[in-house]
Amino acid sequence: MTPPQYDGYDGHDGGGHAQQAVYDLIGVGFGPSNLALAVAVEEHNAHLADEQRLNALFLEKQPAFGWHRGMLVDGATMQVSFLKDLVTMRNPTSDFSFVSYLHGIGRLVDFINHKVFFPLRAEFHGYLEWAASRVAHQVRYNAEVTAVRPVRGEDGRITAYDVVVGEGDTERRHRARNVVLAPGLRPRMPDGVAVSPRVWHNARLVPNVAATDPASVRTAVVVGAGQSAAESADYLHRRFPDAEVHAVFTRFGYSPADDSPFANRIFDPQAVDQYYEAPDEVKELLTDYHRNTNYSVVDGDLITELYRRVYEERVVGRPRLHIRHASRVVEVRDGEAGTDVDVEFLPTGKTETICADVVVYATGYLPGDALGLVEGANQACVHDADGRPRLGRDYRVVTEPPTAAGIYLQGPTEHSHGIGSTLLSNIAVRAGEILASVSEHLGDGTGTVGADDREGALRRGQAVPAQPTPEQATADNNEGPHQDLALTRRS
């Protein structure tokens, strides 16, 4: 068997043997969350001497940066303020902001004149690509991580992790003192329903529509009641001008998102602190209260537009957009001539079969298996009663016994940090908090920083300076470290 290939070397030891490079931080996945962290690292390193800089690497399986490309619907806008970009909530003076992007490409004045708070989704994606290009030296694309393996010291304690890319003869390992997992989301299809040439998840809406001859589509069905479902119905109705589009959902009508100012406080950085400290029953209560800010809800303007079309088509006598409320899909059968969709009207139980050329399931996403790549995670990581990983306020996974190396999570943390965990609202602040925690643990290894200073620094998203204990100062200890859709909701 070919011996494992490690990434780079860190000079030579006293015996003339090559030493393996060890990164301070490796991010697995490179969506907006870890992109915000890469930017935070870039800004952290900007004014430091080489020996003080964090050595970071981000690994992404895609060939280039991309974020929900399948839902970059023309005309669709973000549902989050442009000020909640990669940096502004953490560092308002950053030149990685959305405003700096607009200034750099010569469109700032035009954007100001446009008088909008929510930019086009395609425009915001362009901003993310621009930021990713500026930190490209930290990223390796086409690098699918297949395992994260603990590295143990002589005492059996985990001191680092080997992040494995590829398998077999192509396997390469990258060693890190801290790993930030940002697994993202994976499309959810109902049990028993498989993707096919005519049955799609909305995650592939735009490219699939582009590859479909509009003349071949006479009937389309969209399943779902949330923002993505409404956008899919709108998009199919516009792109297939001769087709009838059936929107199927169990509610009586699309429900509007609560984007009012007080409700939006659930997305504030301070709300994360309050949610984290709350008892489990209060966490559940708050999540249930505010589900209508994010789950199975639709932007009010889009609801109005879809109703306008339905009404106009009734007026002119050519209905194409059919809202099948209080209904559910009972069965889907893919055949040679089309896909039969059995739709039950719940109040009466009557079932009707629609022969569709396209069926789009806008049925949401499931969180990636956050610790699935980490070997031995079930034994080393502490879980709650529901089997979810326990996290510190700094998003570091709690381990027993405590480890010198850290695992951090970005995204699948709603159970501990609140409803905004998978959204863009707090990615800038969260990136700063993770960076501060990594810097703290690298700095002194014991976490002996004043509680008030640490809390304030973490909340501001600043790196916490190392404060060695008197014993460490005396010994000059330099040992190793101790102890990362609707696409977004409006907020």
Disulfide bonds with the S-S distance in Angstrom:
none
